[in-house]
Amino acid sequence: MKKLRFKVQLMAEGEDEAGGEIVELAALEKDCERIEQLGLSLAESKEILKTLQKHILERQVSEFVEARRGCPTYEGRLGLKGHHTVLFRTPFGDVSLDSPRLRPCRCSPAGTATFSPLNELLTEHTSPELLYLETKWSSLVSYGMTAGMLKDVLPVDEKLGAATVRNHALGVAERMEAELEDERSSFIDTCPAEWKELPQPDGPITVAMDGGYVRDWTEKRRHFEVIVGRSVTWQDCGDARDPPRDVKRFGFVYGYDEKPKRRLFELLKSQGMQMNQQVTFVSDGADNVRDLQFYLNPHAEHVLDWFHLTMRLTVLDQHAKGLARLDKRLGEEIRKLLGSVKWYCWHGNVYEALRHVRFVEMDAETLVYELEEARPGGCPPGPKKLLKAVGEFRVYIERNAAMIPNYGERRRYGETISTAEAEATVNAVLNKRFCKKQQMQWSKRGAHLLLQNRTRTLDRELEACFRRWYPDFVCEKDGPEEVLHGAA
């Protein structure tokens, strides 16, 4: 069977051109006897796209420079000082562009230096589309895998590596960080009279926050903490279990981020939060998370996560079980008191819960004292561990007393009582990219900036950021769907 011959040509014509310049991009000879011979191969398509990109860019730059060589006053052309080349990186290969340097016109002010018109056009040396692809995919998979994936499907420069992708992606995140306004201790700057004049909000907002740990690159054997959260706006349909209307995520490195409260406030404001809106913050009661949620909304409700509360009680119960080997009666008595503590906490009776915790603490102190006096080797470690754990639990309840509601009542009305949503967000935002799937060490700066890219990618807001910076930026649908749904 004869081979088929194909020619791929490009015709470029301007608005005032009657005809057009025709450039031959490729000449192909294709067999059609086996399935692998059908259509364009990936290598052929890359070469065609690379050549096409080069010719289009050169023609566009030539038109731009030519339009700026004329002087509107004297209707002459500016003199040429010299030439240099500018490298422009695109998804379809790097292109070296000719950049002439022009002399100023005689009508220009004295002392005006020569200039390069191309500097006005190429404010950056990487195209927005390539930046977008590098940022998006590096937030989902590793920097090295991102570089490899782009090389597989696009005619990008062969020198593109993990370091280049990382620098470009973190540069995008720094640009987003620069848009954040200054931090404030309180964002409630209006009065109740103004809140009454606001329209009825669309529905309540629930914010669940939790923390996770990432391996530190600087101090190899240590970890640093990352705070991750999920904000959900609900449709107000008159039902206790209204469907979610909008879900957004946020994350930052604790101790590195200088604007954590501003970050959370801007996220809530992007979801339409008003000062007369019901906002519920659910957290594990840690100091760093608890302080973040205050003074953002006057009608905010702060709830201590029931899961973290009961986990601490479970640990105490395990310690009490170990006491049975030393004093069965006292061990059972302590376990009964802990059951009462859990019951009082579930019904929001903090006073009685703390009273019973102190009973447990006194019993543990008595046991430790008696064993210290009675045993030659002193008290074994079990009772001491229980005494220490009970003291820590008492401090935990005292500090979070204002955040302990009637959990039973909230559950009956379908209201949030745990940070289960935040746990899932920690897994989606943090573990799948920083911990479980990618066993890497991170600098605080690198982790914090990558978190900003990842949350925007998962929330499908990255393309909107690029459109804000580049008004004519056009990209396909912010997919692929299976990647984003899988990460969420």
Helices and strands as residue ranges (DSSP letters): E 4-12, E 21-30, G 35-37, H 42-67, E 80-90, E 93-102, H 118-121, H 128-138, H 143-153, H 162-178, H 192-197, E 205-215, E 223-234, E 244-253, H 260-270, E 279-283, H 287-292, E 300-304, H 306-323, H 328-346, H 350-374, H 381-399, G 401-403, H 407-412, H 420-425, I 426-435, H 444-458, H 462-469, H 481-487
